[in-house]
Amino acid sequence: VVCLEKFGYGSDDVYERIREEIKRSSLFRFDWFIKSRTAVELSRRCSTLVALLQKEEAEELEQQQEVRKRKAVATEPATAPGSRSHKKKKKT
């Protein structure tokens, strides 16, 4: 995902460039599984990861909005200004 950002998400040869970067990187020196992935497989994996990140971000935004709504409801006065919230006493 970092390389996807580095090379540009919409560029034409981004997945081939990511594949080359993986081959050159010492981080993946012994990771034969990732080194053997094709550009198409990397494309699918990156698309899945981006979709998951977008979904996670949307969920976080929803939760933040819910928290704000709860806080707004909790801080609202129980009655409208100018109205009487207590019962009138009976005269005896």
Number of C-alpha atoms within 10 A of each C-alpha: 12 8 16 17 10 10 15 13 16 9 9 10 12 20 23 15 15 20 21 13 14 19 17 12 10 10 9 14 12 9 12 10 8 15 17 12 13 12 17 12 14 17 18 12 13 17 14 12 13 15 12 12 12 12 12 12 12 12 12 12 12 12 12 12 12 12 12 12 12 11 11 11 11 10 9 9 9 9 9 9 8 6 7 9 10 6 6 7 6 5 4 3
